[in-house]
Every structure is written in C-alpha cells, then in structure tokens.
Amino acid sequence: MIEITINGRTVAAKDGDTVLKTAREHGIPIPHLCFHPALKPSGACRLCGVETGPDSGKKMVMLSCILKVKPGLEIRTESDLVAAHRQKAFDRLLSMAPNSVRIRELAEQFNVPVVPKSDGCIRCRLCVRVCNDIIGAGAIAMVKTETGSQVGPGDGTCIGCGTCANLCPTQFITVQDQDNVRTVCIGDQVLSRLPLERCEACGSRYATAQFLAHVDDNTGDHVHARQGHRFCPACTKMMSSRARTENEHLRK
C-alpha cells in the first residue's frame, strides 16, 4: 500500500490502481461516464479530470481514470482549474447529446452550469406568423418564460387546420388524427383536440368543424366556393375533374 493526498486528506492506495478507483473506494466523488471496472479506461468522456501538483508548484489537470497512483501524489478534485475543465467536458458531451438526462443530472450534481435543454424548437416563428398573418386564428404566440421565449398558445383559438405543423421545419409542432379526433401539439403540450367532420361523398374524416367554418367565413360568395357542401380534398379533386370532362364534352 502507498499513501496519496486527495483534497488535503491522506488516503491509502494500492500500487497500480488509478486515482479514480482510489477515490471511489474512499467515497470521494469524481464525475465520470465512460469508466467501467471490467474495461480498460479510455478517458473518452473527459469528465474525471483532477488537479495534480504541489500547492506551490505547477498544476495541471489529468484524467483520474488513467492517472496511476504513486507515493506522495497530491490530488484536488475541486479547484478553478478542475471547474474550467469540467465545464468544457460537459459542454462537449451536451453538444453531442443535448437531451441526455443522465449528463444533465451529473452536471447538476457537481454544480456545473450547462446550456438549457433543447426542446426541438429553433424559434423561427414560422408557426406564429402563419397562424396570425395568413390563417388569422392567433392560436400560437411567443410566450416569455423563466428560460426565455418559447412557442406556446396564443390568445386565439386553434381551428385544427394543421398549417403550423406543415411549416414547422423541425416537426416540433405535430398533428395527429386518431379515433376521429385531431390533436395539435406544441412539443408535449396539447394545443387543441377537435373532432373531425365526415366527407359527404366518401365518408372519411378529413377536417375539423372549426376549420370548415373558418373557410366559409373567409371565402364568402367566391365563385369556386361550394356553399353547404363538405367534400374532402380527394373527392373535391375527383368531382372537379369529372366536371371538367363533362364541360369538354358539352363544348364538342
């Protein structure tokens, strides 16, 4: 057995062991993710950095999963140098796995500030603009929160048109038709659940009553509007093609 110093405390270590193994045996916490006792250490995650060197001499950060113990070795698991190293290591890992719960919990455990968790929204505001400027429903807005602005419900009412989901470049907004109900979600937040109306021709469920009413209100007496009829896009296209063919025969 040999003796080393960790955070000013003298501890016994087995010759040939690593600093990480020794620290674990003495209940001294050092963050790590890629270490496993059955495998040769690789230092891939770089989280287990510790400061080495005498108080009055040059100090450096070395990976404790690789660093072997030796008589008189002085180690510090908490210092400004270690904190800066950990910050870079956690930022690097989160750039590859931004939504990893384990990495974020580990960072919190060791008081390392990290970037906010990604929610999948890039704040392009396409959904907000189309809902307000084109559709006119005002159902989506940028909402201020403690972590910054994010997309959320607006002052208006969602009509279930699905335009926001069609424009969303990251599929953060989704539309699902199931059991004759259309559900529009912003991330994991439900924006609306609306029943679907049947097509008068084929009987399929294809649009919400709120959307159809919105179309009626905004088309008015337009020459191409089919007042009082509810046809899905496929049936509308088929009927338009049939009417076009009949008109061509009449002209002949």
URBELQUI-V128754 format. One record per residue. N is the residue number from 1. RES is the residue in one small letter. BURIAL is I if it has 16 or more other C-alpha atoms within 10 Angstrom, else O. D_LAST is the distance of its C-alpha to the last C-alpha in whole Angstrom. Layout:
n=N res=RES burial=BURIAL d_last=D_LAST
n=N res=RES burial=BURIAL d_last=D_LAST
This chain:
n=1 res=m burial=O d_last=106
n=2 res=i burial=O d_last=105
n=3 res=e burial=I d_last=105
n=4 res=i burial=I d_last=102
n=5 res=t burial=I d_last=101
n=6 res=i burial=I d_last=98
n=7 res=n burial=O d_last=98
n=8 res=g burial=O d_last=102
n=9 res=r burial=O d_last=102
n=10 res=t burial=O d_last=104
n=11 res=v burial=O d_last=102
n=12 res=a burial=I d_last=103
n=13 res=a burial=I d_last=101
n=14 res=k burial=O d_last=101
n=15 res=d burial=O d_last=101
n=16 res=g burial=O d_last=98
n=17 res=d burial=O d_last=96
n=18 res=t burial=I d_last=93
n=19 res=v burial=I d_last=93
n=20 res=l burial=I d_last=90
n=21 res=k burial=I d_last=92
n=22 res=t burial=I d_last=95
n=23 res=a burial=I d_last=94
n=24 res=r burial=O d_last=92
n=25 res=e burial=O d_last=95
n=26 res=h burial=O d_last=97
n=27 res=g burial=O d_last=94
n=28 res=i burial=O d_last=93
n=29 res=p burial=O d_last=89
n=30 res=i burial=I d_last=87
n=31 res=p burial=I d_last=83
n=32 res=h burial=I d_last=82
n=33 res=l burial=O d_last=79
n=34 res=c burial=O d_last=79
n=35 res=f burial=I d_last=82
n=36 res=h burial=O d_last=83
n=37 res=p burial=O d_last=87
n=38 res=a burial=O d_last=85
n=39 res=l burial=O d_last=84
n=40 res=k burial=O d_last=85
n=41 res=p burial=I d_last=85
n=42 res=s burial=O d_last=82
n=43 res=g burial=I d_last=82
n=44 res=a burial=O d_last=78
n=45 res=c burial=I d_last=78
n=46 res=r burial=I d_last=80
n=47 res=l burial=I d_last=81
n=48 res=c burial=I d_last=85
n=49 res=g burial=I d_last=86
n=50 res=v burial=I d_last=90
n=51 res=e burial=I d_last=92
n=52 res=t burial=I d_last=95
n=53 res=g burial=O d_last=98
n=54 res=p burial=O d_last=101
n=55 res=d burial=O d_last=101
n=56 res=s burial=O d_last=103
n=57 res=g burial=O d_last=101
n=58 res=k burial=O d_last=98
n=59 res=k burial=O d_last=95
n=60 res=m burial=O d_last=92
n=61 res=v burial=I d_last=89
n=62 res=m burial=I d_last=89
n=63 res=l burial=I d_last=87
n=64 res=s burial=I d_last=89
n=65 res=c burial=I d_last=87
n=66 res=i burial=I d_last=89
n=67 res=l burial=I d_last=92
n=68 res=k burial=I d_last=95
n=69 res=v burial=I d_last=98
n=70 res=k burial=I d_last=101
n=71 res=p burial=O d_last=105
n=72 res=g burial=O d_last=105
n=73 res=l burial=I d_last=101
n=74 res=e burial=I d_last=100
n=75 res=i burial=I d_last=96
n=76 res=r burial=I d_last=95
n=77 res=t burial=I d_last=91
n=78 res=e burial=O d_last=91
n=79 res=s burial=O d_last=91
n=80 res=d burial=O d_last=89
n=81 res=l burial=I d_last=89
n=82 res=v burial=I d_last=87
n=83 res=a burial=I d_last=85
n=84 res=a burial=O d_last=83
n=85 res=h burial=I d_last=83
n=86 res=r burial=I d_last=81
n=87 res=q burial=I d_last=79
n=88 res=k burial=O d_last=78
n=89 res=a burial=I d_last=77
n=90 res=f burial=I d_last=76
n=91 res=d burial=I d_last=73
n=92 res=r burial=O d_last=72
n=93 res=l burial=I d_last=72
n=94 res=l burial=I d_last=70
n=95 res=s burial=O d_last=68
n=96 res=m burial=O d_last=67
n=97 res=a burial=O d_last=67
n=98 res=p burial=I d_last=66
n=99 res=n burial=O d_last=66
n=100 res=s burial=O d_last=69
n=101 res=v burial=O d_last=71
n=102 res=r burial=O d_last=74
n=103 res=i burial=I d_last=74
n=104 res=r burial=I d_last=74
n=105 res=e burial=O d_last=76
n=106 res=l burial=I d_last=78
n=107 res=a burial=I d_last=78
n=108 res=e burial=O d_last=79
n=109 res=q burial=O d_last=82
n=110 res=f burial=O d_last=83
n=111 res=n burial=O d_last=82
n=112 res=v burial=I d_last=80
n=113 res=p burial=O d_last=77
n=114 res=v burial=I d_last=74
n=115 res=v burial=O d_last=70
n=116 res=p burial=O d_last=68
n=117 res=k burial=O d_last=66
n=118 res=s burial=O d_last=63
n=119 res=d burial=O d_last=60
n=120 res=g burial=O d_last=57
n=121 res=c burial=I d_last=56
n=122 res=i burial=O d_last=56
n=123 res=r burial=O d_last=56
n=124 res=c burial=O d_last=53
n=125 res=r burial=I d_last=52
n=126 res=l burial=O d_last=48
n=127 res=c burial=I d_last=48
n=128 res=v burial=I d_last=50
n=129 res=r burial=I d_last=48
n=130 res=v burial=I d_last=44
n=131 res=c burial=I d_last=46
n=132 res=n burial=I d_last=47
n=133 res=d burial=O d_last=45
n=134 res=i burial=O d_last=41
n=135 res=i burial=I d_last=42
n=136 res=g burial=O d_last=44
n=137 res=a burial=I d_last=46
n=138 res=g burial=I d_last=49
n=139 res=a burial=I d_last=50
n=140 res=i burial=I d_last=52
n=141 res=a burial=I d_last=54
n=142 res=m burial=I d_last=57
n=143 res=v burial=O d_last=60
n=144 res=k burial=O d_last=64
n=145 res=t burial=O d_last=66
n=146 res=e burial=O d_last=70
n=147 res=t burial=O d_last=68
n=148 res=g burial=O d_last=66
n=149 res=s burial=O d_last=62
n=150 res=q burial=I d_last=60
n=151 res=v burial=I d_last=56
n=152 res=g burial=I d_last=57
n=153 res=p burial=I d_last=55
n=154 res=g burial=I d_last=54
n=155 res=d burial=O d_last=55
n=156 res=g burial=O d_last=51
n=157 res=t burial=O d_last=50
n=158 res=c burial=I d_last=48
n=159 res=i burial=I d_last=44
n=160 res=g burial=I d_last=44
n=161 res=c burial=I d_last=41
n=162 res=g burial=I d_last=42
n=163 res=t burial=I d_last=41
n=164 res=c burial=I d_last=45
n=165 res=a burial=I d_last=45
n=166 res=n burial=O d_last=42
n=167 res=l burial=O d_last=44
n=168 res=c burial=I d_last=47
n=169 res=p burial=O d_last=48
n=170 res=t burial=O d_last=51
n=171 res=q burial=O d_last=50
n=172 res=f burial=I d_last=52
n=173 res=i burial=I d_last=50
n=174 res=t burial=I d_last=48
n=175 res=v burial=I d_last=46
n=176 res=q burial=O d_last=46
n=177 res=d burial=I d_last=44
n=178 res=q burial=O d_last=47
n=179 res=d burial=O d_last=47
n=180 res=n burial=I d_last=44
n=181 res=v burial=I d_last=46
n=182 res=r burial=I d_last=45
n=183 res=t burial=I d_last=49
n=184 res=v burial=I d_last=49
n=185 res=c burial=I d_last=52
n=186 res=i burial=I d_last=54
n=187 res=g burial=I d_last=56
n=188 res=d burial=O d_last=58
n=189 res=q burial=O d_last=57
n=190 res=v burial=O d_last=55
n=191 res=l burial=I d_last=53
n=192 res=s burial=I d_last=51
n=193 res=r burial=I d_last=50
n=194 res=l burial=I d_last=47
n=195 res=p burial=I d_last=45
n=196 res=l burial=I d_last=42
n=197 res=e burial=I d_last=39
n=198 res=r burial=I d_last=37
n=199 res=c burial=I d_last=33
n=200 res=e burial=O d_last=31
n=201 res=a burial=O d_last=29
n=202 res=c burial=O d_last=31
n=203 res=g burial=O d_last=34
n=204 res=s burial=O d_last=36
n=205 res=r burial=I d_last=38
n=206 res=y burial=I d_last=36
n=207 res=a burial=I d_last=38
n=208 res=t burial=I d_last=41
n=209 res=a burial=I d_last=41
n=210 res=q burial=I d_last=42
n=211 res=f burial=I d_last=40
n=212 res=l burial=I d_last=37
n=213 res=a burial=O d_last=39
n=214 res=h burial=I d_last=39
n=215 res=v burial=O d_last=35
n=216 res=d burial=I d_last=35
n=217 res=d burial=O d_last=38
n=218 res=n burial=O d_last=36
n=219 res=t burial=O d_last=33
n=220 res=g burial=O d_last=33
n=221 res=d burial=O d_last=30
n=222 res=h burial=O d_last=28
n=223 res=v burial=O d_last=25
n=224 res=h burial=O d_last=24
n=225 res=a burial=O d_last=27
n=226 res=r burial=O d_last=27
n=227 res=q burial=O d_last=29
n=228 res=g burial=O d_last=31
n=229 res=h burial=O d_last=30
n=230 res=r burial=I d_last=31
n=231 res=f burial=I d_last=29
n=232 res=c burial=I d_last=31
n=233 res=p burial=O d_last=29
n=234 res=a burial=O d_last=28
n=235 res=c burial=O d_last=26
n=236 res=t burial=O d_last=25
n=237 res=k burial=O d_last=23
n=238 res=m burial=O d_last=22
n=239 res=m burial=O d_last=20
n=240 res=s burial=O d_last=19
n=241 res=s burial=O d_last=17
n=242 res=r burial=O d_last=16
n=243 res=a burial=O d_last=14
n=244 res=r burial=O d_last=13
n=245 res=t burial=O d_last=11
n=246 res=e burial=O d_last=10
n=247 res=n burial=O d_last=9
n=248 res=e burial=O d_last=7
n=249 res=h burial=O d_last=5
n=250 res=l burial=O d_last=5
n=251 res=r burial=O d_last=4
n=252 res=k burial=O d_last=0
